[in-house]
Amino acid sequence: MASPIWEGTYGSNAFSSRDIDIIREKLSVTIDKDFKTASYLIEYFIKADSSGKQIPLLFHAKDYLGYFHVWVDGKEIELKDIPREYLDSSNSSFSKFASSFEIRWNEHESNSYSLSDLKYFETDLTKGEHEIRVEYVASVWTDTHGWLKEYSFVYSLSPAKNWRSFGSLEITLKAKDFGKPLTTNLGQPTTGKLGTTAIWKFDKLPSDYFEITYKPTMTSISKTLIEIGPFGLTVIIGLIISLLHFLSIKQFRKKEPTGKSWVLIVGSIVNPFLILISYMVSFGIIDTSIGTDAGGYHGYTFFVILLYPILTPVYWILMWLADKLFKKNINNAL
């Protein structure tokens, strides 16, 4: 069975060299008008202990849209895969980094990564302060496990736990173009407000990740159908089908007081199947009422057909008893 999560972009803080201090970080996220993509701008203000050709940061960059841009002091630097020779032997260029890398993406997911999963760049740094700027466009995550899809952008802050120092963090969320209610896991912003421009300021890591979530609203009809549920809808449809069959059997007996009832036989074979099918269809009825934001993740509902050999005899006996009662009443009246 497919996963209910449609993965978007995995974005996270960089991993820092042990001889680099990150004085402060500024993260700016701009949501597009449809909540399908988000533009990320991350600025690291660092302080190097020494001069020379260095690898100050490593990045986990996966499933972003377009190009992952990196600038050092205003000069764009090419981001590269780590060469195989660096992976197969000990290399001093990477000796200032940890041997393994842990990233927490949300409350339930945390993954370990090796050097081969990361990207790097080399640059000449003078001793002192520098600015490293990162830009990329992320695609949205979609959770379909409920009746209504839930959309989110996820950015992991957890790599900052391994930095030699942590100064301050400023997060800016711009969602004016989207204009619908959003939530985050960071609480109320320091200044501004969600839905336009919100800014958070921290002097310590507020969480292992920063998550921006949008959950669409539903109509009152959809809410009512969800409250009734597929089983409830099936009961309603089943009662209607059974009632019509019951009345048809009664009408047939008025015309044919004796003999076998083909109405009883055909209905007792077909109707249990229709009732079980209505259970499967009820999920689509609810999804259709919700529209394009319906989760649509309902599992193997067709397995309900396995109940046909159980439901059919029960249904047939009840209708046979009803037919027998009609026949008796008619014969007594004659």
C-alpha positions in Angstrom: 0.0 0.0 0.0 1.4 3.4 -1.0 2.5 5.9 1.7 0.0 8.6 2.7 2.8 11.1 2.6 3.8 12.8 -0.7 7.3 14.0 0.0 8.4 17.5 -0.9 11.8 19.1 -0.5 14.1 18.0 2.3 15.7 21.3 3.5 17.9 21.7 6.6 20.5 23.7 8.3 24.1 23.2 7.1 26.7 21.2 9.1 29.5 23.3 10.3 33.2 22.7 10.4 34.7 22.5 13.9 36.9 25.6 13.3 34.0 27.8 12.3 31.7 29.8 14.6 28.2 30.6 13.3 27.5 33.9 14.9 23.9 34.1 13.7 21.6 32.7 11.2 18.7 34.4 9.3 16.1 32.2 7.6 13.5 33.7 5.3 10.7 31.7 3.7 8.3 33.1 1.1 5.2 31.1 0.3 3.7 31.2 -3.2 0.1 32.1 -3.9 -1.0 28.4 -4.2 1.0 26.9 -1.3 2.8 24.6 -3.7 6.3 26.1 -3.5 8.3 28.2 -1.1 11.5 30.2 -1.7 14.1 29.8 1.0 16.8 32.3 1.7 19.3 31.3 4.5 22.1 33.6 5.6 24.9 32.3 7.8 27.2 34.8 9.5 30.3 32.9 10.4 33.7 33.5 12.0 36.7 31.5 10.8 39.7 30.8 13.1 42.2 30.7 10.3 42.8 31.7 6.7 43.1 29.4 3.6 41.2 27.1 1.4 38.4 25.6 3.5 35.2 23.7 3.5 33.2 25.7 6.0 29.8 24.0 5.6 28.2 20.8 4.3 24.6 20.7 3.0 21.9 18.1 2.7 20.2 19.2 -0.4 17.5 16.9 -1.8 14.5 17.3 -4.1 14.6 21.1 -4.3 13.3 22.8 -7.5 15.8 24.2 -10.0 19.2 25.2 -8.7 20.7 25.3 -5.2 22.5 28.6 -5.0 25.4 29.4 -2.6 27.2 32.7 -2.2 30.2 33.4 0.0 30.7 37.1 0.7 28.6 37.9 -2.4 30.4 35.6 -4.8 28.5 32.6 -6.1 30.1 29.2 -5.4 29.3 25.9 -7.1 27.8 23.3 -4.8 29.3 19.8 -5.6 28.9 16.2 -4.7 31.6 14.9 -2.4 34.3 13.2 -4.6 34.5 9.4 -4.3 38.2 9.6 -3.3 37.1 11.6 -0.3 34.7 8.9 0.7 37.1 6.0 0.4 40.0 7.4 2.4 40.6 9.7 5.3 41.0 13.3 4.0 42.0 16.3 6.1 39.5 18.5 4.3 36.7 16.7 6.1 38.4 16.0 9.4 36.8 19.1 10.9 33.4 17.6 10.5 31.5 14.9 12.5 31.7 11.3 11.1 27.9 10.9 10.9 25.0 13.3 10.5 21.6 13.2 12.1 18.7 15.3 10.9 15.3 15.4 12.5 12.6 16.3 10.0 9.5 16.3 12.2 8.2 14.8 15.4 8.1 11.3 14.0 11.0 11.2 11.5 14.7 11.4 12.1 17.3 10.1 9.6 21.1 9.5 9.7 23.3 10.5 6.8 26.8 9.9 5.7 29.2 12.1 3.7 28.0 10.7 0.4 24.5 12.1 1.2 25.8 15.6 1.6 27.1 18.4 -0.7 30.0 20.7 -0.2 32.0 23.7 -1.6 35.5 24.9 -1.2 36.5 28.5 -0.9 39.4 30.7 0.3 38.5 32.3 3.6 40.4 34.9 5.5 40.5 34.7 9.3 37.5 36.6 10.6 33.8 37.1 9.7 32.1 36.1 6.5 28.6 35.7 5.1 27.3 32.6 3.4 24.0 32.9 1.6 21.9 30.0 0.4 18.8 30.1 -1.9 16.6 27.4 -3.3 12.9 26.7 -4.1 11.2 24.0 -2.1 8.2 21.9 -3.1 5.3 21.2 -0.6 4.8 18.1 1.5 1.3 16.6 1.3 -0.2 14.4 4.0 -3.2 12.4 2.6 -3.9 10.1 5.5 -7.0 12.0 6.7 -10.2 13.0 4.8 -8.6 16.4 4.1 -5.1 16.8 2.7 -2.6 18.7 4.9 0.1 20.7 3.3 3.4 21.7 4.8 6.9 22.9 4.3 9.6 21.4 6.5 13.0 22.8 7.4 15.2 21.0 9.9 17.1 23.1 12.4 18.6 20.1 14.2 22.0 20.2 12.5 22.6 23.4 14.5 23.0 21.2 17.6 26.4 20.1 16.3 27.7 23.6 15.6 30.6 24.7 17.7 28.6 27.7 18.8 25.1 29.0 18.3 24.6 32.8 18.4 21.1 33.8 17.3 18.4 32.8 14.9 15.9 35.0 13.1 13.1 33.4 11.0 10.9 35.4 8.7 7.8 33.9 7.1 6.2 35.8 4.2 2.8 34.6 3.1 1.0 37.7 1.9 0.5 36.3 -1.6 -1.2 33.1 -0.2 -3.5 34.9 2.1 -5.0 31.9 4.0 -4.7 30.8 7.6 -1.4 29.1 8.3 0.1 27.5 11.4 3.7 26.8 12.5 5.3 24.8 15.4 7.1 27.9 16.7 4.2 29.6 18.5 3.4 33.3 18.2 5.9 35.4 16.2 8.0 38.1 17.9 6.7 40.7 15.5 4.2 40.7 12.7 1.5 38.1 12.1 0.9 34.9 10.2 -0.7 35.4 6.9 1.3 38.5 6.0 4.9 38.7 7.4 5.8 37.1 10.7 9.3 37.3 12.4 10.6 35.1 15.2 13.9 35.9 17.0 15.7 33.3 19.2 18.9 33.2 21.2 18.7 29.4 21.4 17.4 26.6 19.1 13.6 26.7 19.5 12.9 23.3 18.0 14.5 20.6 15.9 12.6 21.7 12.9 10.5 24.6 11.5 7.2 23.5 10.0 4.7 25.6 8.1 1.3 24.0 7.8 -1.9 24.7 5.8 -5.1 22.7 6.2 -7.9 23.7 3.9 -11.5 24.3 5.1 -14.5 22.1 4.4 -18.1 22.9 3.6 -20.8 22.0 6.1 -22.0 19.3 3.7 -18.6 17.6 3.8 -18.4 17.9 7.5 -21.8 16.2 7.9 -20.9 13.4 5.5 -17.7 12.8 7.4 -19.6 12.7 10.7 -22.0 10.1 9.2 -19.0 8.2 7.8 -18.8 5.4 5.1 -20.4 2.9 7.5 -23.3 5.3 8.3 -23.9 6.0 4.6 -23.8 2.3 3.9 -26.5 1.7 6.5 -28.7 4.4 5.1 -28.3 3.1 1.5 -28.8 -0.4 2.7 -32.0 0.4 4.5 -33.3 2.2 1.4 -32.4 -0.8 -0.9 -33.9 -3.3 1.6 -37.1 -1.2 2.0 -37.6 -1.1 -1.8 -37.0 -4.8 -2.0 -39.4 -5.4 0.9 -42.2 -3.4 -0.8 -41.5 -5.2 -4.1 -41.9 -8.6 -2.5 -45.1 -7.5 -0.9 -46.5 -6.2 -4.2 -45.5 -9.4 -6.0 -47.3 -11.5 -3.4 -50.5 -9.5 -3.9 -50.4 -10.5 -7.6 -49.0 -14.1 -7.0 -50.2 -15.5 -3.7 -48.6 -18.8 -4.3 -45.4 -20.2 -5.9 -41.8 -19.0 -5.8 -41.1 -15.3 -5.9 -38.5 -14.3 -8.5 -38.4 -10.9 -6.9 -37.3 -12.4 -3.6 -34.6 -14.6 -5.3 -33.1 -11.9 -7.6 -33.2 -9.2 -4.9 -31.6 -11.5 -2.3 -28.7 -12.2 -4.7 -28.2 -8.6 -6.0 -28.9 -6.4 -3.1 -26.2 -7.6 -0.6 -23.7 -7.0 -3.4 -25.1 -3.5 -3.9 -25.0 -2.7 -0.2 -21.3 -3.8 0.0 -20.5 -1.8 -3.2 -22.2 1.3 -1.6 -19.6 1.1 1.2 -16.8 1.4 -1.3 -18.6 4.2 -3.2 -19.3 6.1 0.0 -15.6 7.1 0.3 -15.8 8.6 -3.2 -19.0 10.4 -2.3 -17.3 12.1 0.6 -14.1 12.8 -1.4 -16.2 14.4 -4.2 -17.9 16.7 -1.7 -14.5 17.8 -0.4 -13.1 18.4 -3.9 -9.4 18.6 -4.9 -8.2 18.8 -1.3 -9.7 15.4 -0.4 -7.1 13.0 1.0 -8.3 10.0 -1.0 -6.2 7.6 1.1 -8.6 4.9 2.1 -6.8 1.6 1.9 -8.1 -1.6 0.3 -11.9 -0.9 0.6 -12.7 -3.6 -2.0 -11.9 -6.3 0.6 -15.4 -5.6 1.9 -16.7 -7.8 -0.9 -15.3 -10.8 1.1 -18.3 -10.3 3.4 -20.7 -11.2 0.5 -21.0 -14.9 1.5 -21.8 -13.9 5.0 -24.3 -11.0 4.3 -26.2 -12.8 1.5 -27.6 -15.7 3.6 -28.6 -13.4 6.4 -30.3 -11.0 4.0 -32.0 -13.8 2.1 -33.4 -15.4 5.3 -34.9 -12.0 6.5 -36.6 -11.4 3.1 -37.8 -15.0 3.0 -39.4 -14.6 6.4 -41.1 -11.4 5.1 -42.3 -13.2 2.0 -43.6 -16.1 4.1 -45.5 -13.7 6.3 -47.1 -11.9 3.3 -48.1 -15.3 1.7 -49.7 -16.4 5.0 -51.6 -13.2 5.5 -52.9 -13.3 1.9 -53.9 -17.0 2.2 -55.7 -16.3 5.4 -57.6 -13.4 3.8 -58.9 -15.6 1.0 
